[in-house]
Amino acid sequence: MYSFIAPPRKVKIGDAAAFAGTTPRAIRHYHQIGLLPEPERGGDGRRRYGYDDVIRLLWIRKMAEVGISLDDMRAATDEARGIEDVLSRLEETLAAREAEIERQRAAVHRLQAVGNPLGLLSELVTDRLGHLPPGALRPSDLDALLVTERVFGPLGAAIQAGVLVVLATHPDLRAEDDRLDAAEAALDDCVDPHDPRVEELAVRRCAHQRALEQAIEAAGLDAADEELFETYDADLKGEEDTRMSAFEAITKMPYDFSPARMRCTELTAQLLAAANSPDH
């Protein structure tokens, strides 16, 4: 065991910083926030740091390495009862950071397994789409999933992924979907919600949606959707904080549907509701 005796001499701020493994700028900040008392100044007006000052700096560095914030260091060193609260908060912070690192690692593994950009989406989505052959999905499909996941979360995007599986494996349904998308986009130039094309497109979209539902059922994807609802638990609900409501999303997305297109969407929803009602 070695015994150190405090040296009588004092050093300048640069030497104190170098020994403690920090910077003069950081030391000046410690002075400003009251974490390190201002030392005496020499005849040249510069600060001089003694043994006790350097020891204090070393303890500050050790606490910083553990993760204790500067605001909490005074409690950790000066208040015996405050240290428990500080450490409890630090433990919670570290646990949250660890969970975030695990989520990031899982995302990296998905990217390695399925590639970019599909691997950037949630595990629910990649599980649903990972078996499709390369090129089966269009870039616009992935863009749509990205938006859906932002608004409705991983579960909503996974359900939409089931629709994309059907479109990718049924060329006739994909072709009709493209025709309807083009016809509906043409309505953006129409301000008249009573344009005769509106009702015609709503009827066609309703029929197409029902055909999609039948194909989803035939492929067993509807059962998979029910299983998703049953297994959707707290592991994914942590992502809800990053989402927004559908209404808020509509107000913030850089697009604007014409009155004719909005009317077409409303009519389609009404026709689907009527078609799926028990009395139909």
FENNORTA-V563172 format. One record per residue. N is the residue number from 0. RES is the residue in one small letter. PSI is psi in whole degrees, 0 to 359 (* if undefined). OMEGA is omega in radians with two decimals (NA if undefined). Layout:
n-><N,N>
res-><RES,RES>
psi-><PSI,PSI>
omega-><OMEGA,OMEGA>
This chain:
n-><0,1,2,3,4,5,6,7,8,9,10,11,12,13,14,15,16,17,18,19,20,21,22,23,24,25,26,27,28,29,30,31,32,33,34,35,36,37,38,39,40,41,42,43,44,45,46,47,48,49,50,51,52,53,54,55,56,57,58,59,60,61,62,63,64,65,66,67,68,69,70,71,72,73,74,75,76,77,78,79,80,81,82,83,84,85,86,87,88,89,90,91,92,93,94,95,96,97,98,99,100,101,102,103,104,105,106,107,108,109,110,111,112,113,114,115,116,117,118,119,120,121,122,123,124,125,126,127,128,129,130,131,132,133,134,135,136,137,138,139,140,141,142,143,144,145,146,147,148,149,150,151,152,153,154,155,156,157,158,159,160,161,162,163,164,165,166,167,168,169,170,171,172,173,174,175,176,177,178,179,180,181,182,183,184,185,186,187,188,189,190,191,192,193,194,195,196,197,198,199,200,201,202,203,204,205,206,207,208,209,210,211,212,213,214,215,216,217,218,219,220,221,222,223,224,225,226,227,228,229,230,231,232,233,234,235,236,237,238,239,240,241,242,243,244,245,246,247,248,249,250,251,252,253,254,255,256,257,258,259,260,261,262,263,264,265,266,267,268,269,270,271,272,273,274,275,276,277,278,279>
res-><m,y,s,f,i,a,p,p,r,k,v,k,i,g,d,a,a,a,f,a,g,t,t,p,r,a,i,r,h,y,h,q,i,g,l,l,p,e,p,e,r,g,g,d,g,r,r,r,y,g,y,d,d,v,i,r,l,l,w,i,r,k,m,a,e,v,g,i,s,l,d,d,m,r,a,a,t,d,e,a,r,g,i,e,d,v,l,s,r,l,e,e,t,l,a,a,r,e,a,e,i,e,r,q,r,a,a,v,h,r,l,q,a,v,g,n,p,l,g,l,l,s,e,l,v,t,d,r,l,g,h,l,p,p,g,a,l,r,p,s,d,l,d,a,l,l,v,t,e,r,v,f,g,p,l,g,a,a,i,q,a,g,v,l,v,v,l,a,t,h,p,d,l,r,a,e,d,d,r,l,d,a,a,e,a,a,l,d,d,c,v,d,p,h,d,p,r,v,e,e,l,a,v,r,r,c,a,h,q,r,a,l,e,q,a,i,e,a,a,g,l,d,a,a,d,e,e,l,f,e,t,y,d,a,d,l,k,g,e,e,d,t,r,m,s,a,f,e,a,i,t,k,m,p,y,d,f,s,p,a,r,m,r,c,t,e,l,t,a,q,l,l,a,a,a,n,s,p,d,h>
psi-><124,146,126,134,133,126,147,337,162,154,164,169,324,319,320,318,317,318,321,349,34,199,155,323,318,319,317,324,321,322,317,323,4,14,330,120,147,129,173,156,147,185,338,5,1,151,145,130,128,187,313,324,317,321,316,318,318,319,322,316,318,317,323,322,326,331,5,130,160,322,330,349,325,318,323,333,332,342,108,325,341,340,327,318,319,313,327,316,321,320,318,319,317,322,318,320,320,318,321,321,320,321,321,320,319,321,321,318,321,319,320,325,316,350,175,140,356,322,346,344,174,163,324,319,314,326,322,328,350,337,351,147,156,138,355,331,143,156,324,330,315,323,317,320,322,316,316,318,325,321,314,0,178,325,313,320,325,322,318,326,326,322,319,328,315,316,324,338,1,90,325,319,322,318,317,322,319,319,318,319,317,318,321,322,327,336,345,342,4,124,350,109,349,13,135,337,335,307,321,316,324,318,316,319,321,315,321,317,321,324,322,316,321,320,323,317,317,328,357,11,337,321,323,323,317,321,323,316,321,326,358,111,196,340,330,338,342,340,350,333,338,0,169,165,158,320,315,321,318,322,341,340,144,60,162,116,146,163,326,317,322,320,322,318,317,315,320,316,319,318,320,319,319,320,329,1,151,333,351,*>
omega-><3.12,3.12,3.13,3.08,-3.10,-3.13,-3.10,-3.05,3.08,-3.03,3.11,-3.04,-3.14,3.12,3.12,-3.14,-3.13,-3.12,-3.09,-3.13,3.12,-3.10,3.06,3.13,3.12,3.14,3.11,3.09,3.08,3.10,-3.07,-3.10,3.08,-3.13,3.12,-3.13,3.08,3.12,3.06,3.10,3.13,-3.14,3.12,3.11,-3.13,3.13,3.06,-3.03,3.12,-3.08,-3.12,3.12,-3.13,3.09,3.10,3.11,3.14,3.12,3.09,3.13,3.13,3.13,3.11,3.13,3.10,-3.13,3.12,-3.10,3.12,3.14,-3.09,-3.05,3.13,3.09,-3.10,-3.09,-3.01,-3.08,-3.08,-3.11,-3.10,-3.05,-3.12,3.09,3.13,-3.10,3.10,3.11,3.13,3.12,3.11,3.13,-3.13,3.11,3.11,3.12,3.12,3.11,3.12,3.10,3.11,3.09,3.13,3.11,3.11,3.11,3.10,3.12,3.09,3.12,3.11,-3.06,-3.01,3.09,-3.11,0.11,-3.11,-3.11,3.11,3.10,-3.04,-3.12,3.11,-3.10,-3.11,3.08,-3.11,-3.01,-2.99,-3.09,3.13,3.13,3.11,3.12,-3.14,3.13,3.08,3.03,3.12,3.07,3.14,3.09,-3.14,3.10,3.12,3.13,-3.13,3.13,3.12,-3.04,-3.01,3.09,-3.08,-3.12,3.11,3.12,3.13,3.10,3.08,3.11,3.08,3.08,-3.14,3.06,3.13,3.14,-3.12,-3.07,3.11,-3.09,-3.13,3.11,3.10,-3.13,3.11,3.11,3.11,3.14,-3.14,3.10,-3.14,-3.13,3.13,3.09,3.12,3.12,3.13,3.09,-3.09,-3.13,-3.08,-3.12,-3.14,3.06,-3.09,3.12,-3.04,-3.11,3.13,-3.14,3.12,3.11,3.14,-3.13,3.11,3.13,3.13,3.14,3.12,3.08,3.07,3.14,3.10,3.12,3.09,3.12,-3.14,-3.14,-3.13,-3.11,3.09,3.08,3.10,3.09,3.11,3.12,3.10,3.13,-3.09,-3.06,3.14,-3.01,-3.04,3.14,3.13,-3.07,3.07,3.13,-3.07,-3.09,-3.11,-3.07,3.07,3.13,3.12,3.13,3.14,3.13,-3.13,-3.12,-3.05,3.13,-3.09,3.03,-3.11,3.14,3.08,3.07,3.14,-3.12,3.08,3.12,3.10,3.12,3.14,3.14,3.12,3.13,3.11,-3.14,3.12,3.12,3.12,-3.11,-3.10,-3.14,-3.13,-3.09,-3.07,NA>
